[in-house]
Amino acid sequence: VLAGAGDAGMAAMMMGQRAAMGKFLAYSRSEEGSADAAGASYLSKAGISGRGSLDFFGKLSNMESRYAVSRDSEMEYVRSHPLTNDRIATLRDTYERDPAWRKPDDPAMEARFQRIKAKLVGYLGEPAQTLRAYPISNSTVPARYARAYAYHKQAEVGKALAETEALIATAPNDPYFLELEGQILLESGRPADALAALRKATALTNAQPLIATLYGHALIATENPDNYAEAERVLRAAVTRDRFNPFAWRQLGTVYAARGDMPRANLASAEQQVMSGDYIQAVRSARNAQAGLTQNSADWLRAQDIEMEARGLLDRQEKQGRGRRG
């Protein structure tokens, strides 16, 4: 009897773990159902039809069928999400009873969606695939947007700029068309030519952080000292609105160094390094910044905070490493 006690205990423990996992996954499925209901509520309040939501779930269902996801009760038990067809059945009744069910899509919202989709396809996709999806025969705004990215990725600068020029001709004050033109010029080795478009885009968006950072980068890339004061100003505006932008901090450090302000160059570098996980270098940069800054000033205190944060993260990293080895 004693010889079998260990096996019995192990079996009981495993059953307990399985029961606990089942409760956890049941909770996860309940949470997913709550999220679906919340999504339906948001669409209803916005007056948007749920047809698109059901179309999306239909695609997920097709993927489940393609990969032969089991629908037997045992598989259902261990799933962290309810099966898609079950979610569709639950949602369809909710959506069809909503007053917005047969409401047509808002043309302005659809146009924005198509632009976003084209930008993602152009930016993330392979150029050949993008050009197949948006052939030259398609002269719509989304198609030109996507092709501009594709041509830029293929280093066909002339074709890329032809597309951005056509876009800007339709909307001269669209900051995102101007941003794209500036990006193409900058990344093609023509930073001075990029300034006008990026300056206008930055002004139109009230220094939107990503656009302002790109503009600051272009100003620095001209290697013209006359542009450094403006670069510092726009980059400081960018990090004020978005402190968690390591590239902006890196560019700000570059312009501080170019202007001979090494304490603040070290402080900006420390900001960038701690965000990028380079904790050892962040400690060094923060200490170097403190050495050159006025004690107890705002920048000195920030450098001290970064040093303490980086040291704490280093200690945690070392403890986790020892735990894995142990």
C-alpha positions in Angstrom: 0.0 0.0 0.0 2.8 2.4 0.9 4.6 1.6 -2.3 1.6 2.9 -4.3 1.0 6.0 -2.1 3.4 8.1 -4.1 1.7 7.3 -7.4 -1.7 8.0 -5.8 -0.5 11.3 -4.4 0.9 12.3 -7.8 -2.3 11.4 -9.6 -4.3 13.4 -7.1 -2.0 16.4 -7.5 -2.3 16.2 -11.3 -6.1 16.0 -11.1 -6.0 19.1 -8.9 -3.8 20.9 -11.4 -6.1 19.9 -14.2 -9.2 21.1 -12.4 -7.5 24.4 -11.6 -6.4 24.9 -15.2 -10.0 24.1 -16.3 -11.3 26.8 -14.1 -8.7 29.3 -15.4 -9.5 28.5 -19.0 -13.2 28.7 -18.3 -12.6 32.1 -16.9 -10.6 33.0 -20.0 -13.5 31.9 -22.2 -15.9 34.0 -20.1 -13.6 37.0 -20.5 -13.5 36.5 -24.2 -17.3 36.4 -24.3 -17.4 39.6 -22.3 -15.0 41.3 -24.7 -17.2 40.3 -27.7 -20.3 41.7 -25.9 -18.4 45.0 -25.1 -17.4 45.2 -28.8 -20.9 44.8 -29.9 -22.0 47.5 -27.5 -19.4 50.0 -28.7 -20.4 49.4 -32.3 -24.0 50.0 -31.4 -23.3 53.2 -29.6 -21.3 54.4 -32.5 -24.1 53.5 -34.9 -21.9 51.1 -36.9 -23.2 47.8 -38.3 -21.8 44.6 -36.9 -21.6 43.0 -40.4 -17.8 43.7 -40.6 -17.3 42.1 -37.2 -19.1 38.9 -38.4 -17.1 38.9 -41.6 -13.9 39.0 -39.5 -15.1 36.1 -37.3 -16.0 34.2 -40.5 -12.4 34.4 -41.6 -11.2 33.1 -38.2 -13.7 30.2 -38.6 -12.3 29.4 -42.0 -8.8 29.3 -40.5 -10.0 26.9 -37.8 -11.5 24.6 -40.5 -8.3 24.8 -42.6 -6.1 23.8 -39.6 -8.7 21.1 -38.5 -9.2 22.6 -35.0 -11.1 19.9 -33.1 -14.6 20.7 -31.9 -15.1 17.7 -29.6 -15.9 18.3 -25.9 -12.4 17.4 -24.6 -10.8 20.0 -26.9 -13.5 22.5 -25.9 -12.5 22.0 -22.3 -8.9 22.9 -22.7 -9.3 25.9 -25.0 -8.7 29.4 -23.8 -11.1 30.8 -26.3 -14.6 29.7 -27.3 -14.8 28.3 -30.8 -15.3 31.0 -33.5 -18.6 29.5 -34.8 -20.0 29.7 -31.2 -19.0 33.3 -31.0 -20.6 34.1 -34.3 -23.9 32.4 -33.3 -23.9 34.4 -30.0 -23.1 37.7 -31.8 -25.3 37.4 -34.8 -28.5 37.7 -32.9 -27.2 40.8 -31.0 -26.0 42.5 -34.2 -29.2 41.7 -36.3 -31.4 43.2 -33.6 -29.4 46.4 -33.6 -30.8 49.4 -35.5 -27.5 49.9 -37.3 -27.5 46.3 -38.7 -28.5 47.4 -42.2 -26.9 50.9 -42.0 -24.4 51.4 -44.9 -20.8 52.1 -44.1 -19.7 55.7 -43.5 -17.9 56.6 -46.8 -15.4 58.9 -44.9 -14.6 56.1 -42.4 -14.2 53.6 -45.2 -11.8 55.9 -47.0 -9.7 56.3 -43.9 -9.7 52.5 -43.4 -8.6 51.9 -47.0 -5.7 54.4 -46.5 -4.6 52.7 -43.3 -4.8 49.3 -45.0 -2.8 50.6 -48.0 -0.1 52.1 -45.8 0.3 48.9 -43.8 0.5 46.8 -47.0 3.0 49.1 -48.5 5.1 49.5 -45.4 5.1 45.9 -44.3 4.6 43.9 -47.4 7.1 42.8 -50.1 7.1 45.3 -52.9 6.2 42.8 -55.6 3.1 41.7 -53.6 2.1 45.4 -53.0 2.4 46.2 -56.7 0.2 43.2 -57.5 -2.4 44.3 -55.0 -2.3 47.9 -56.2 -1.3 47.9 -59.9 -0.4 51.0 -61.8 -3.8 51.0 -63.4 -5.3 51.8 -60.0 -5.0 55.6 -59.5 -6.9 55.8 -56.2 -5.4 57.5 -53.2 -4.9 54.2 -51.3 -3.2 52.6 -54.4 -0.8 55.5 -54.8 0.0 55.5 -51.1 0.9 51.8 -51.1 2.9 52.0 -54.4 4.9 54.9 -53.0 6.1 52.7 -50.1 6.8 49.8 -52.5 8.8 51.9 -54.9 10.7 53.4 -52.0 11.6 50.0 -50.7 12.9 49.1 -54.2 15.0 52.3 -54.2 13.0 53.6 -57.2 13.1 57.1 -55.9 11.7 58.8 -59.0 8.6 56.5 -59.1 8.1 56.9 -55.4 8.2 60.7 -55.5 5.8 60.7 -58.5 3.3 58.9 -56.4 3.7 61.3 -53.4 3.5 64.3 -55.7 0.2 63.0 -57.1 -1.1 62.5 -53.6 -0.1 66.0 -52.5 -1.7 67.4 -55.5 -5.0 66.0 -54.3 -4.5 67.2 -50.7 -1.7 69.8 -50.3 -2.2 70.0 -46.5 -2.4 66.3 -45.7 0.5 65.9 -43.2 0.8 62.2 -43.8 1.4 62.6 -47.6 4.0 65.3 -46.7 5.6 63.1 -44.1 6.0 60.3 -46.7 7.5 62.6 -49.3 10.0 63.8 -46.6 10.8 60.3 -45.5 11.6 59.2 -49.1 13.8 62.2 -49.7 15.6 61.8 -46.3 16.2 58.1 -46.7 17.4 58.6 -50.3 20.2 60.8 -49.1 18.5 64.1 -49.7 17.9 65.5 -46.2 18.0 69.2 -47.3 15.3 68.5 -49.9 13.2 66.8 -47.2 13.0 69.8 -44.9 10.1 71.7 -46.5 7.7 68.8 -46.5 8.6 67.7 -43.0 8.5 71.2 -41.6 5.0 71.6 -43.0 3.9 68.2 -41.8 5.2 69.0 -38.3 3.4 72.3 -38.2 0.1 70.8 -39.5 0.1 68.2 -36.8 1.2 70.5 -33.9 4.5 68.5 -33.7 3.1 65.0 -33.7 5.9 63.1 -32.0 6.8 60.7 -34.8 6.7 63.3 -37.5 8.6 65.9 -35.4 11.2 63.2 -34.7 11.6 62.5 -38.4 11.9 66.3 -39.1 14.5 66.7 -36.3 16.5 63.8 -37.8 16.4 65.4 -41.2 17.6 68.7 -39.8 20.6 66.9 -38.1 21.3 64.9 -41.3 21.9 68.1 -43.3 25.1 68.5 -41.1 24.4 72.2 -41.3 25.0 73.9 -37.9 22.5 76.5 -38.7 19.8 73.8 -38.5 20.8 72.5 -35.0 18.8 74.9 -32.9 15.6 74.1 -34.7 16.4 70.4 -34.5 16.8 70.7 -30.7 13.5 72.6 -30.4 11.4 70.1 -32.4 13.0 67.1 -30.8 12.4 68.5 -27.3 8.8 69.0 -28.3 8.6 65.4 -29.5 10.0 63.9 -26.3 7.8 66.2 -24.2 4.7 64.7 -25.9 6.1 61.2 -25.9 8.8 60.4 -23.4 8.9 56.8 -24.5 10.5 57.4 -27.9 14.0 56.1 -27.9 14.8 57.3 -31.4 13.9 60.9 -30.5 16.1 60.7 -27.5 18.9 59.4 -29.6 18.6 62.2 -32.1 18.3 64.8 -29.3 21.5 63.4 -27.8 23.2 63.8 -31.2 22.2 67.5 -31.5 23.2 68.3 -28.0 26.6 66.8 -28.7 26.9 68.7 -32.0 26.2 71.9 -30.1 28.8 71.1 -27.4 26.3 70.4 -24.6 27.8 67.1 -23.4 26.0 66.8 -20.0 22.6 66.9 -21.8 23.9 64.7 -24.6 24.7 62.1 -21.9 21.3 62.6 -20.3 19.5 62.1 -23.6 21.6 59.0 -24.3 20.8 57.6 -20.9 17.1 58.0 -21.6 17.4 56.2 -24.9 19.7 53.4 -23.4 17.4 52.5 -20.5 14.4 52.2 -22.9 16.5 50.0 -25.2 17.6 47.7 -22.4 21.3 48.8 -22.4 21.3 49.2 -18.6 25.0 49.2 -18.1 25.6 52.0 -20.6 22.6 53.9 -19.2 24.2 53.9 -15.7 27.4 55.3 -17.2 25.7 57.9 -19.3 23.5 59.0 -16.3 26.6 59.3 -14.1 28.4 61.3 -16.7 25.4 63.6 -17.1 25.3 64.2 -13.3 28.9 65.1 -13.3 28.4 68.0 -15.7 24.9 69.3 -14.6 24.1 71.7 -11.8 23.4 69.6 -8.7 19.7 69.3 -7.7 18.6 70.9 -11.0 15.7 69.2 -12.9 18.1 67.5 -15.4 20.5 66.4 -12.6 17.6 64.8 -10.7 16.3 63.1 -13.8 19.8 61.7 -14.5 19.9 60.4 -10.9 16.5 58.8 -11.4 17.7 57.1 -14.6 20.8 55.7 -12.8 18.7 54.3 -10.0 16.2 52.8 -12.5 18.9 51.2 -14.6 20.6 49.8 -11.5 17.3 48.3 -10.3 16.7 46.7 -13.7 20.2 45.4 -13.8 19.7 43.8 -10.4 16.4 42.2 -11.5 18.1 40.9 -14.7 20.9 39.3 -12.7 18.5 37.7 -10.2 16.4 36.3 -13.1 19.6 34.9 -14.7 20.6 33.2 -11.4 17.1 31.8 -11.1 17.2 30.2 -14.5 20.7 28.8 -13.8 19.6 27.4 -10.5 
